[in-house]
Amino acid sequence: MQSPSSTSAAGLVASADRIRQLRAEALFASALQPSASPSPDQVRRAVAMTLRRLGIHGCAGQLAGEFGDHPDTAAARMTWALAMIRAVYPAPSMIPTPGRRALALAS
């Protein structure tokens, strides 16, 4: 049986991974291009704007459509999107800190 603290830590990791995935899908669906070498602020703005414009399901739908229509270029774009999200939104600490804000999807 897992202790409550290990269950909570596992839940935080799963939540952080899901948020990272959603952000990458939003960046993938945005107009931002890898060739523009976007800054972290540009990435954050693109993620936030795309999530507001398309919503979570709209981003996932666009991602699925691109993988169906253009799998080679979609794979390269998703690799770029995931790398950018990892760089711009570092993984949260696994040590609970009193007073810390909850993860925000489009922060």
Secondary structure as UniProt FT lines:
FT   HELIX           4..29
FT   HELIX           34..36
FT   HELIX           40..69
FT   HELIX           71..88
FT   TURN            98..99
FT   TURN            105..106
//
